[in-house]
Amino acid sequence: MRDLLHAALKRRAPLLTPDTDAVRLVDAEGDGFPDVYLETFADRWLVSTAHGGFPRGFERPDKPVYWKRLDQHQKEAPVHISGPSVEEPFLIRENGAAFEISFQSGYSQGIFLDQRDNRAEVRRRMQPGLRLLNTFAYTGAFSVAAALGGAETTTLDLSQPYLDWAKRNFTHNGLDPAAHYFCKGDTFHWLKRFAKQGRQFDAIVLDPPTFSRDEKGKVFRVETDYGELAGLAMACLAPGGWLLCCTNCRKLDDFGFDRQILAASPKRLKLRHSPMPADFTGDPYLKSVWVEG
């Protein structure tokens, strides 16, 4: 086991630079560790498992190590295993951008590392004068990437605490939150409202949860309803604009995902698929499709 861990860390070493200090170090079967995931956040380790307890051999006496049980029905915050404890939020670096991370905030720590390459591409595509809408925004990492590229951003999420977190991420990067928009509420509601107002965006990010229920009890399932979401987003897209459509739903294959997106518009759409980042060597669960009209 020690040799396998050493090999996995060695493979990731080139990804850790002064500009990026948060990557996945072990990706389950992809590195010979079934059901074990290890991520480093500025040299603070988070080990996650779906079954069993903390795996032996991942303790570090000199560095913080935390463990999280992957359970969608009983979402619990990571627990401290070894090394110094981490009681306060801290910053990580990703391609030069700073993001606030917390091991005390509950089940999610503030960023999804599997979207690192997509965030870099969003930043590359953005420039002053363009407008980006980030739906299901969580802590606003895509919004920060777009704003660093010069765009005006609108960050949309149901949770006010996450929107406040997103504003702090803007501040951490020398960006003025007051120069951007933050909207609290249901994405479907806001997309319909934007379309009715004639408000358009040059870019829209769609990365919804695989399952959700709105305040009226309406259920959203990615495997059946993503096309409706994409259609509402396309109604708010400016001429020449693009969508980034993502899902980590394992029940939906690539063909089914593409089919929903294509059916959302009468126009002929151009789709380009992005692979997962190099540190995600196991199951390629994340589907990322760049959509242009």
C-alpha positions in Angstrom: 0.0 0.0 0.0 2.8 2.4 0.8 4.3 1.9 -2.7 1.0 2.5 -4.4 0.5 5.7 -2.4 4.0 6.9 -3.2 3.4 6.2 -6.9 0.1 8.1 -6.9 1.8 11.1 -5.2 4.7 11.0 -7.6 2.3 11.0 -10.6 0.5 14.2 -9.2 3.7 16.0 -8.3 3.9 18.0 -11.6 0.3 19.3 -11.1 1.3 20.9 -7.7 2.9 24.3 -8.5 3.0 27.7 -6.8 -0.2 28.5 -8.7 -2.1 25.3 -7.9 -2.0 23.6 -4.5 -5.3 21.7 -4.6 -5.6 18.4 -6.6 -6.8 14.9 -6.2 -3.9 12.7 -5.1 -5.6 9.3 -5.1 -8.6 8.5 -7.3 -9.8 5.1 -6.1 -9.4 2.3 -8.6 -7.5 4.6 -10.9 -4.6 4.4 -8.5 -5.1 1.0 -7.0 -7.2 2.0 -4.0 -10.8 0.9 -4.5 -13.2 3.2 -2.7 -10.5 5.6 -1.4 -10.2 9.2 -2.6 -7.5 11.6 -1.4 -7.4 15.3 -2.1 -4.9 17.9 -0.9 -6.0 21.4 -0.1 -2.9 23.5 0.4 -1.2 20.6 2.1 -4.2 19.7 4.2 -5.4 16.2 3.3 -9.0 15.0 2.9 -9.5 11.3 2.6 -13.0 10.2 1.5 -14.5 6.7 1.5 -17.9 5.4 0.7 -17.6 2.1 2.7 -15.8 1.2 5.8 -13.7 3.5 8.0 -10.5 5.5 7.5 -8.0 3.5 5.5 -4.7 2.6 7.2 -1.6 4.1 5.8 -3.0 7.6 5.1 -2.1 9.2 8.5 0.4 12.0 8.6 1.6 13.1 12.1 3.0 16.4 10.9 0.2 17.6 8.5 -3.6 17.9 8.9 -5.5 14.8 7.8 -9.3 14.6 7.8 -11.7 11.8 6.8 -15.2 12.1 5.2 -17.7 9.3 4.7 -19.3 9.6 1.3 -23.0 9.3 2.0 -25.7 11.3 0.2 -28.3 10.4 2.8 -26.3 11.3 5.9 -24.1 14.1 5.0 -21.5 14.8 7.7 -18.6 17.1 8.0 -15.1 15.6 7.8 -13.5 14.4 11.1 -10.0 15.1 12.2 -7.7 12.0 12.0 -4.1 13.1 12.6 -1.7 16.1 12.5 -2.8 19.6 13.5 -6.5 20.4 13.4 -7.9 22.9 11.0 -10.4 25.0 12.8 -10.7 28.1 10.5 -11.3 28.6 6.8 -8.2 28.8 4.7 -7.2 29.6 1.1 -6.1 27.3 -1.7 -4.6 28.3 -5.1 -5.9 27.1 -8.4 -4.3 28.3 -11.6 -3.4 31.5 -9.7 -6.8 32.1 -8.3 -7.6 31.9 -4.6 -10.6 30.1 -3.1 -11.8 29.7 0.5 -12.0 26.2 1.9 -13.5 25.0 5.1 -13.4 21.6 6.8 -16.0 22.9 9.3 -18.7 23.9 6.9 -20.4 20.5 6.6 -20.4 17.9 3.8 -18.9 20.1 1.1 -15.6 22.0 1.5 -16.1 24.9 -0.9 -14.9 23.7 -4.3 -15.1 20.8 -6.7 -11.6 20.0 -8.0 -12.9 18.0 -11.0 -14.0 21.3 -12.6 -10.5 22.8 -12.4 -9.8 22.6 -16.2 -13.2 23.9 -17.1 -12.7 26.9 -14.8 -9.4 27.6 -16.6 -11.2 27.4 -20.0 -14.0 29.7 -18.8 -11.3 32.3 -17.7 -9.6 31.9 -21.1 -12.8 32.5 -23.0 -13.9 35.6 -21.0 -12.9 39.2 -21.7 -14.2 42.7 -20.7 -17.6 43.4 -22.1 -18.8 39.8 -21.9 -21.5 38.6 -19.4 -21.5 35.2 -17.7 -24.4 33.6 -15.8 -23.3 30.9 -13.3 -26.3 28.8 -12.2 -26.3 26.4 -9.3 -23.2 28.4 -8.5 -22.3 27.0 -5.0 -19.4 29.2 -3.8 -19.0 30.9 -7.1 -15.8 29.4 -8.4 -16.8 29.7 -12.1 -17.9 33.3 -11.5 -14.5 34.1 -10.1 -12.8 32.5 -13.1 -14.9 34.6 -15.5 -14.5 37.8 -13.5 -10.7 37.3 -13.5 -11.0 37.1 -17.3 -12.7 40.5 -17.3 -16.4 39.4 -17.6 -19.4 40.8 -15.8 -20.9 37.9 -13.8 -24.2 36.9 -12.4 -24.0 34.2 -9.7 -27.2 32.3 -8.9 -27.8 29.9 -6.1 -30.6 28.9 -3.7 -28.4 29.4 -0.6 -27.6 32.8 0.8 -24.6 31.4 2.8 -23.1 30.1 -0.4 -23.7 33.4 -2.1 -21.9 35.1 0.8 -19.1 32.6 0.4 -18.9 33.4 -3.3 -18.6 37.1 -2.5 -15.7 36.4 -0.2 -14.1 34.4 -3.0 -14.3 37.5 -5.2 -12.7 39.6 -2.5 -9.9 37.0 -2.0 -9.0 37.6 -5.7 -9.1 41.4 -5.6 -12.5 41.6 -7.3 -15.2 43.9 -6.2 -18.4 41.9 -5.6 -20.4 45.1 -6.0 -19.4 45.2 -9.7 -21.2 41.9 -10.2 -24.7 40.4 -9.6 -25.7 37.8 -7.0 -29.2 36.2 -7.2 -30.8 34.0 -4.6 -33.4 31.5 -5.8 -34.4 28.7 -8.1 -32.5 28.5 -11.4 -35.6 27.6 -13.4 -37.5 30.6 -12.0 -34.6 33.0 -12.7 -34.0 31.7 -16.2 -37.7 32.2 -17.1 -37.5 35.7 -15.5 -34.4 36.6 -17.4 -36.0 35.5 -20.7 -39.1 37.5 -20.0 -37.0 40.6 -19.2 -35.0 40.1 -22.4 -31.8 39.8 -20.4 -29.1 37.9 -22.3 -25.7 36.4 -21.4 -22.7 35.6 -23.6 -22.0 32.5 -21.5 -24.0 30.3 -19.2 -22.7 27.5 -16.9 -25.1 24.7 -16.1 -23.9 22.2 -13.4 -27.0 21.2 -11.5 -27.4 18.6 -8.8 -28.5 15.2 -10.1 -31.7 15.4 -8.1 -33.5 18.3 -6.5 -37.0 19.5 -5.5 -38.2 23.1 -5.7 -40.3 24.9 -3.1 -43.5 23.8 -4.9 -42.4 20.1 -4.8 -41.5 19.8 -8.5 -38.7 17.2 -8.9 -35.7 17.7 -11.2 -33.7 14.7 -12.3 -30.7 15.1 -14.6 -31.4 11.9 -16.5 -34.8 13.1 -17.7 -35.0 16.9 -17.2 -31.6 18.3 -18.2 -33.0 19.2 -21.7 -35.6 21.4 -20.2 -32.9 23.3 -18.2 -30.7 23.6 -21.3 -33.7 25.0 -23.3 -34.4 27.7 -20.7 -30.8 28.7 -20.7 -30.6 28.9 -24.5 -33.5 31.3 -24.4 -31.2 33.7 -22.4 -28.1 33.2 -24.6 -26.9 36.1 -26.7 -26.1 35.5 -30.3 -22.7 33.8 -30.6 -22.8 32.8 -27.0 -22.1 29.4 -25.4 -23.1 27.1 -22.7 -21.0 24.8 -20.5 -23.3 21.8 -19.7 -22.0 19.5 -16.9 -23.3 16.6 -14.9 -21.8 13.9 -12.7 -24.9 11.7 -13.0 -23.7 8.1 -13.6 -27.1 6.9 -14.7 -26.9 9.1 -17.8 -24.4 8.1 -20.5 -22.7 10.5 -22.9 -25.1 9.8 -25.8 -28.1 10.4 -23.6 -26.7 13.6 -22.3 -25.8 14.9 -25.8 -29.3 13.9 -27.0 -31.0 16.0 -24.3 -28.9 19.0 -25.1 -29.4 18.8 -28.8 -33.2 18.4 -28.4 -33.3 21.6 -26.3 -32.9 23.8 -29.4 -34.2 23.8 -33.0 -30.9 25.3 -34.1 -28.0 23.1 -35.2 -25.7 23.0 -32.2 -22.0 22.3 -32.0 -20.9 20.2 -29.1 -17.3 19.8 -27.8 -16.5 17.4 -25.0 -13.9 18.0 -22.3 -12.0 15.2 -20.6 -11.6 15.1 -16.8 -8.4 16.6 -15.3 -5.3 14.5 -15.3 -5.5 13.8 -11.6 -8.9 12.0 -12.0 -7.6 8.7 -13.2 -10.6 6.5 -12.1 -14.2 6.5 -13.3 -14.7 9.4 -15.8 -18.1 10.3 -14.3 -18.1 14.0 -15.1 -19.6 14.9 -18.4 -18.6 18.4 -19.7 -20.0 19.7 -22.9 -19.3 23.1 -24.5 -22.3 24.1 -26.6 -22.3 26.7 -29.3 -25.1 27.6 -31.7 
